[in-house]
């Protein structure tokens, strides 16, 4: 389907379930409410070897950062270094120390990051029914800050779709469903349980450096989950708090059936309050899981506390 024939997303999702009001009219963290002390304690029991994995992609990589088309990667620049003292322009401190200082210019969603629940919308309303005008000049409602204040701790389950399909990376536009996730879990010998944090590996971002930017963005259409009412209902009934992937947008870019762009952002995030974590580096974790057979673990994360932010960088930490 072409973009001009795609239905309006509000019509596509007119019967889609919502969690609006479930945790009160002022709630701004949505399905993360499913994660409390009991879930954190249960996740801690999964720590068996003490192995630690960090999931953030490097920021400010000289070779480039994979970002959504139209955004630019992080840019870091030096403000102070030894050259200032060599030129007799460095500040003087008692005792004579020298130091380095730098700064970064970055899209808040231009690296491994959490989306704010108010990041996407239709029909003039964001998560929990807040008016979309609350986004003007900054996210006055459902920003990333409440997510950052709460933090995320729970049982994470890695579903390595690429490995399950015998591939290093899924191809552009390649899709999978919740039934594929269940089949992958079965093949890995791990159970998907209610309130699990789903961590899905496609391997796709490896193509950014393997192919180069031009080829990577040519005909841009990421692989990922594809919309269906059954998939949305499955996420709803399973009470999934957080969806984590190694792609830029957590779902296939253009839904192959409807032609709608990113419908799961609306169905899962806007309507159900499921937090999205994007652009994760899952390769080392996946390799270790395949080696030791442990596909579930303690997942922890907290994005930066950016006031009124639409998203914020994060370095999730997995402990096995």
Secondary structure, DSSP 8 states (H G I E B T S, - for coil): --GGG---HHHHTTT----TTTT-TT--SGGGGG--HHHHHHHHTT-SS--EEE-B--SS-TT-----TT----EEEEEE-HHHHHTT-S---TT-----EEEEE--TTSSSEEE-TTS--BTTB-GGG-BGGGGTTS-SSS-HHHHHHH-EEEEEEEEEHHHHTT-SS--TT-EE-HHHHHHHHHHHT----TT-EEEEE--TTHHHHHH-HHHHHTT----EE---HHHHHHHHHHT--EEEESSSSSS-SB-TTT--BSHHIIIIIITT--EEEESB--HHHHHHHHHH---EEEEEE-----TT-SEEE---EEE-
